[in-house]
């Protein structure tokens, strides 16, 4: 389930690393997306 969700996130959600976003200057909604993508990706790799 998490592997499919990770693929959907890759297509739909923005990639902040490609935009060179500084995590210290990220807004709360950007941090929430980063945290969500991290959670899904880490579960998909298990």
N, C-alpha and C positions, 0 to 999 in steps of 0.2 A: 504494500500500500504506500509506504513512504517513498519507494523508488519512483512510482508514478507521480506522486505529489511533487517530488523534486524536479522531475522533468517538466511538469506544468509550471512550476515556479521559475524555472530557467527561461521559459518562453515569455511568461506574463510579467513577472516582477523585474524592476530595473536592476542592473548590476552596478553597484556603487564603486567597485574596484576598477572597472573600466572607465568610470568618470573621475577617478582619482580623488575620491571623497576622503577628507581628513576626518577620522573618527572623533577627534577632539572637538571638531566644529559641526558635527552632524546634529540635525534636529531630532526631536524625540520620535517623530514618525519614521524617520530614516533608521534610527537605532532599533525601532520595533521591527521593521522589515529585515534588517540585518540579523537580529536575534531569531526571528521566525525562520529565515532561510538557513541559519546555522543549525537550529534544532531539527529541521526536516532533513537536511543533508547528513547530519551526524547519525540520525536514525536510519537513513537509507543505506549507509555504509555498513551497518551492523549485520 
